Amino acid sequence: MKTIPYNGKRNISGERIREARLKLRLSQEELAARVQTEGVIVEQDVICKIEHGTRLVQDFELRAIAKTLRVSMDWLTEED
């Protein structure tokens, strides 16, 4: 499957994920571990790639990340 970047990135939620993660004072590794408790297997390198916009985010991953960060999926995909 070919992906088409949006504004040069592969996701629109990475910046918001980073913002929410830092607000909770979590490292990428800590976020990955907490997301895994929601049943979604991600590692620190995946969180890094998502935050930098170089990796697509599956809908089930976004849901688990949003729940872990205590924000809505809508907020993660809103533009500033």
C-alpha positions in Angstrom: 0.0 0.0 0.0 1.4 3.3 -1.0 1.0 6.2 1.5 0.7 9.8 0.4 2.2 12.2 2.9 0.2 15.2 4.2 2.2 18.3 4.6 5.3 16.1 4.4 4.3 13.8 7.2 2.7 10.4 7.5 0.4 11.4 10.3 -1.2 14.5 11.8 -1.2 13.4 15.4 2.5 13.1 16.2 3.0 16.7 17.4 -0.1 16.5 19.7 1.0 13.1 21.0 4.4 14.6 21.9 2.7 17.6 23.6 0.4 15.4 25.7 3.3 13.0 26.6 5.5 15.9 27.8 2.6 17.4 29.8 2.4 14.1 31.7 6.2 14.1 32.0 6.4 10.7 30.3 9.4 9.4 28.3 8.7 7.8 25.0 9.6 4.5 26.6 7.1 5.0 29.5 4.4 5.9 27.0 5.1 2.8 25.0 4.9 0.6 28.1 1.6 2.1 29.1 0.1 1.7 25.7 1.2 -1.9 25.8 -1.0 -2.3 28.9 -3.9 -1.4 26.6 -3.1 -4.4 24.5 -1.3 -2.6 21.7 2.3 -3.6 21.1 4.4 -0.5 20.4 8.0 0.2 21.3 9.9 3.4 22.1 11.1 3.6 18.5 7.6 3.5 17.2 6.5 6.4 19.5 9.6 8.3 18.2 8.6 7.7 14.6 5.0 8.7 15.2 6.0 11.9 17.0 8.3 12.8 14.1 5.6 12.1 11.5 7.6 9.4 9.8 5.2 6.5 10.6 1.5 6.0 10.0 -0.7 5.6 13.0 -3.3 2.8 12.9 -6.7 3.7 14.4 -6.4 1.2 17.2 -3.0 2.6 18.1 -4.3 6.1 18.2 -7.2 5.0 20.4 -4.8 3.3 22.9 -2.4 6.3 22.8 -5.3 8.8 23.4 -6.6 6.7 26.3 -3.1 6.4 27.8 -2.5 10.2 27.5 -6.1 11.0 28.8 -7.0 13.0 25.7 -9.5 12.5 23.0 -8.7 11.1 19.5 -10.3 14.2 18.2 -7.8 16.4 20.1 -4.9 14.4 18.7 -6.0 15.0 15.2 -7.0 18.7 15.4 -4.9 21.4 13.8 -3.5 24.2 16.0 
